Amino acid sequence: MGSSQSITWLSLELQEEIRKHFQPKYKQPLTDERVIRIADNLTSVMEVLLKMRWRQKYGNLSRP
């Protein structure tokens, strides 16, 4: 992910929540770029998990 890429869904408030949660785990201050990368990775993992759950519940529905 390039630093010039804009993530419109990631509000300043959400960035601060991510920073508060992950900064103690990293044991160092997190840059804005690192916070954005963490948020992007979290959404990618959630997307995969939700797709897996969907397939478990409804099967692998393909479009005609």
C-alpha positions in Angstrom: 0.0 0.0 0.0 1.5 3.3 -1.0 1.5 6.3 1.3 -0.2 8.4 -1.3 -3.2 6.1 -1.2 -6.2 7.6 0.7 -8.4 5.5 3.0 -11.6 7.5 3.3 -13.3 5.1 5.8 -10.5 5.5 8.4 -11.5 8.4 10.5 -9.1 10.1 12.9 -11.1 8.7 15.8 -10.7 5.2 14.5 -7.0 5.8 13.9 -6.6 6.8 17.6 -8.5 3.7 18.7 -6.1 1.5 16.7 -3.1 3.4 18.1 -4.4 3.0 21.7 -4.9 -0.7 21.2 -1.7 -1.6 19.3 0.9 0.9 20.5 1.4 -1.0 23.9 1.9 -4.2 22.0 4.5 -2.7 19.7 6.1 -0.9 22.7 6.9 2.2 20.6 5.0 5.1 19.1 3.2 4.2 15.9 3.4 6.4 12.9 0.3 7.3 10.9 1.5 5.1 8.1 1.9 2.1 10.5 -1.6 2.7 11.9 -3.1 2.8 8.4 -1.3 -0.4 7.5 -2.6 -2.1 10.7 -6.1 -1.0 9.8 -5.8 -2.2 6.2 -4.5 -5.6 7.4 -7.3 -5.9 9.9 -10.0 -5.2 7.3 -8.4 -7.8 4.9 -8.4 -10.5 7.6 -12.0 -9.6 8.5 -13.0 -9.9 4.9 -11.5 -13.4 4.6 -13.1 -14.5 7.8 -16.5 -13.2 6.9 -16.4 -14.8 3.4 -15.4 -18.1 5.0 -18.3 -17.9 7.5 -20.7 -17.1 4.7 -19.6 -20.1 2.7 -19.9 -22.3 5.7 -23.5 -21.1 6.3 -24.8 -20.7 2.8 -22.4 -22.7 0.6 -20.3 -21.4 -2.3 -23.0 -19.6 -4.3 -21.8 -18.7 -7.7 -23.5 -16.2 -9.9 -25.1 -17.4 -13.2 
